[in-house]
Amino acid sequence: MSVHQSSNIKRITTHTLQEMKSRGEKISMLTAYDYSMATIVDGAGVDIILVGDSASNVMAGHETTLPITMDQMIYHASSVVRGVKRAFVVVDIPFGSYQGNSSEALRSAIRIMKESGAHAVKVEGGSEIKESITRILSAGVPVMGHLGLTPQSIYKFGTYTVRAKEKEEANKLIEDAKILEETGCFALILEKIPAKLAKKVAETVTIPVIGIGAGGDVDGQVLVVHDMLGITQEFKPRFLRQYADLQNIMTKAVQDYITDVKSKDFPNESESY
């Protein structure tokens, strides 16, 4: 039964997520960027919806996540929040809005929370953004961390290959995870790192650890909804399991519509007034 059919919908909170980790229940997380998709994803029962800066790629067609603006993130986030009744909604703070200035980080987080109605924000990085995280938390805004492959730093990495395969980078990632927990992050995403390392991190910290390309021994999983539904077909990394082929289904539906219009089959007499 759809979650939305229940008359007693219980919202997911940071406390709920912590309890899920404690009892070993896996956390499900997907992206959404608009009202219609959020309604479907939330109604299906997902635990966390991420309004990701990946909207820059899948919604706007940019090559990276860097171009998306604060105003655009708030637009997407507010659209999602209006479609959600149960899931916990997390919003990416876009590139350039928190990294170098803790005061700007605080202003950015407050804008997102006030103008979108979201429940938390997400930032990329470890020790280098500790001050920004501390300032955001001082206003009572929950913060989710993100380590491993951090797409906002793609030009520094120069590649989307697996991160932290070498000992030095792996050790830093573990230390950064501890720092994020100690600073007060309620959860952490690990992207595209070795499964053994991700397992170690999940066992080291007490906060929930969500993986994407980080193996199955973490506390939950996140995917971009357009990828897992097969709306986008170009992006097919090893970690992606495609659960539908909506691109072909939608293409055929549009082609059938065009055929019916051209042949004068649509609209017929019963579809007219």
Sequence and secondary structure as in RCSB ss.txt:
>XXXX:A:sequence
MSVHQSSNIKRITTHTLQEMKSRGEKISMLTAYDYSMATIVDGAGVDIILVGDSASNVMAGHETTLPITMDQMIY
HASSVVRGVKRAFVVVDIPFGSYQGNSSEALRSAIRIMKESGAHAVKVEGGSEIKESITRILSAGVPVMGHLGLT
PQSIYKFGTYTVRAKEKEEANKLIEDAKILEETGCFALILEKIPAKLAKKVAETVTIPVIGIGAGGDVDGQVLVV
HDMLGITQEFKPRFLRQYADLQNIMTKAVQDYITDVKSKDFPNESESY
>XXXX:A:secstr
  GGG SS     HHHHHHHHHTT  EEEEE  SHHHHHHHHHHT SEEEE TTHHHHTT  SSSTT  HHHHHH
HHHHHHTT SSSEEEEE  TTSSSS HHHHHHHHHHHHHHH  SEEE   SGGGHHHHHHHHHTT  EEEEEES 
GGGHHHH S S    SHHHHHHHHHHHHHHHHHT SEEEEES  HHHHHHHHHH SS EEEESS SSSSEEEE H
HHHTTS  S   TT      HHHHHHHHHHHHHHHHHTT SS GGG  
